[in-house]
Amino acid sequence: MSNEHTEQEKEAMKEEDSKLDSIAAVVIILSLLAMAVFWVSNQ
């Protein structure tokens, strides 16, 4: 059995990785924004 992936599979995996990366970035930004709003509102 070969562990090689076809070019299409590689491309699909890259797209999925970039989707996950962008979702993670949005979640992190929203979390930081929520913490900033919460912190400011308590001042």
C-alpha positions, 0 to 999 in steps of 0.5 A: 500500500502506498501513502502517496496522495494524488494531486487532487487529494493534496489540494483538497487537504490544503483547502481544508487546512486553510479553512480550519486556519481561518476559522481558528483565527476568527475564533481567536480574534472574537475571543480577544475582542470579547475579553477586551469589551468585558475588561473595558466594561468593568473599568 
